[in-house]
């Protein structure tokens, strides 16, 4: 189980310090949302920010490209220090070549699917990816409410993973707090991106530990071991 605080919810004036704080607080990964103002109606930050914070921590950088032309960003983010690069299935025919390019750069590959998009579109790519990101809000802005209608997508992703004996992680992002993280864990998610519900707390370490404990209590695999 992975908890990945989203830097988008951190103090934007102190990205470096916030990345270090997340690391010291016990986060497993750091999730970096990259928005271009075209694919989503917002702009966040670019590879220079990632490059600037990379020397400050050894934590795994989970870079999520919400961009209409990710092909021009893959190398810059790989060189800046990304460990995994996530692109969107909504890019259609570009997806296979983008996956190939990310792999050729020596990085792990993630594939994201937005709430309105059928989960069936990710199926042809499941044996080529390291992570499937099920968006549980419409991407573009932090602090949105969790869309419960996305839970069946997580269940389907877990069913495919089991049936096909694949090893991709199932990540959720959007409106993730202790309650919704528990629901996603029950559905089969194992990687949890949380922004406001973690960085917005007085103690990030206490917030991460509490979320981890709640997720573990609702993880079906762990529940089977305890039985």
N, C-alpha and C positions, 0 to 999 in steps of 0.2 A: 504494500500500500504506500502510495506516494502523496505527500501534501506539497503543493506548489503555490505559494503566495504569488499573487499577481502584482508586479511592480507598478502597473497602471494605477493602483489604489494607494500607492505610497506617496510620500512627500516629494513632489516633483523637483523641489529645490535641492534635494539631498539624495538623489538616486544612489550614489555610491555608498553613503552611510546606511541607507535603507537596505541595500543588497547585503551588506555586512551584518546588519541587524537580523535579517531573515535567516542568514546562515547560522549565526550564534543562537538564534531562537529554536533551532532544530528543524528548520524546513529541509525537505529532501531535494527539491528543485526550486528554481526561480522561473516563473512564467513571464515572458516578455511579449506584450501585445503590440504588434506593429501595424499601424493603420495609415492608409495613404490618402484618405479623403475622397476616394473614387469607389473602391469595393465596399467601403463603409463610410458613413457620413461623419467622419472624424479623422483627426490626424494625431499621432502620438509622438514617436521618436524614431530615429534611424540607426544605422550601424555604428555611427560615431559614439552614441551613448553606450551601446553594448561594448564597444572597444574600450571605452573609458572605465567601465566598471569591472571588466573581465579580470584585470590584475588584482583586484581587491578581494576576490573570493574564488574558491575552487568548486563552488556549488554548480550543479548541472543547469545549464541555460536552455530552457524550453522556449524556443522562439516561434511565435504564431504569426504568420504573415497573412493579414487580412488586406490583401493588395490585389489589384486587377492585373498587374504585370510583375508577378514574383520572379520571373526569369531574370530580370535585371538586378535583383536583390540577393539572389542565392549566394553568389561568390562573396559580395561585401559582408553579409552576415556570417558566412562560414569563416572568413578571415578575421572577423571581429571577435569571434569566440563562441558562436552558437554550438551547442552540443547536439541539438535536434532542431529541425526546421519543419514546421507544419504548414501545409498549403491546403486549399479548399477544393472539395470535390465539385463545387459549383463552377470551377474553371473548365469543366468538360473535357474536350479533346486534348487540352494541354497537360492534363494530369499525368499520363504515363511518362512523358518526356521530363516533366518536373521531378517526378520520383526518381527517375534515372539520374538526373543531374545532381540531386541532393546526395544520392548514394555515391556518385563519382567524386564528390567533395569529401567523402569520408564521414558524413554526418548521418545520424538517425533520421528516419522519415516519419512524419506524422501527416494524417489526412483528416481534415475537419469537415463536418456536415452541419449546416444551419438548420434551425427549427422547421422552416417550411419545406425543406428538401427531403425527398424520399430516401430512407436509409438504404434502399436497394441499390442506389447509385454507387455506393462504396464497395459493394460486393466483389466486383471484378479486380479490385486492387488489394484485397485483404492479405493475400499471401506475399505482398511486396512491401508492406509497411511495418513499422515498429510500434505505432500508436494510432488509435482512432479517437479523434476528439468529437464528442457529441456536444454541440453547443446547446445550452439550456436557456439561453436568451438570444435575441437577435443581436448579432455583434455590432459594436460601434461605440458603446458607452458603458461605463461601469455603474454599479449600484442598481441594476435592473432586477425585477422580480423573476424568480424561477418559473419556467414554463413546465408544468407537470405533464403536459401531453408528450414531452420528450422521453419520459421514462420507458415506454415500450421500445424506443430505439435502442436504449441501453440494453434492455433484455434481449432484443434481437441480435445485437452485436456480440453479447455473451454467448448466445445460443450458437451462432456461427463459429465463434472461436472454439467452442467445445466440439462441435460437429466436425469441423475441418482440422482440429488439433493444431491450431495456430497459436502464436505466442504474443500477438500484439496487445499492448496495454489499452484499456478503455478509460479515456479521460473525460471529465465533465467540467464545463466552464460556464458560469453565468448564474448569479443568484445562489451561489453555494454558501450555505451556513451550516450550523450543526444539524439542524433538522433535515434540510434537503440533502446534505451529504449522506446522512443515514439512509434516506430513501434511495439515493443513487447506489450506495453500497449494496443494499438489498437487491437491486436490479442487476448488479454485476460490475459496476464501475470499480476501478482500483487506483485511479489517479485523479486527484481533486484539486482544481484550481479555485482559489478563493481570494478575493480582493478585499473589499470593504469589511467583511466579517473577520478578517485577520488583522490587516494593517490598521483598521479602525479601532482596535482594542487597546487598552492601556498597556497591557503586557502581551507582546506578540508571542512570547514563549508559552505563556499560560494558555493563550487562545489556540495555538498549534497543538499543544498536549491534550487539551480538552477535545478538539475536533478528532484527533487521532484515536482517543479512547472511545468516542462515540462511534466512529467508523468501524473500529475493530469489533465493537459489540453487535454491529449489524451486518458484518461480513459473513455471507452464507458459508464460505469455505472454512472460516475460523469457527463458526458455529457448529459445523459438522465435526471438527476436530475435538471440540469441547464435549460433544454429545456422548 
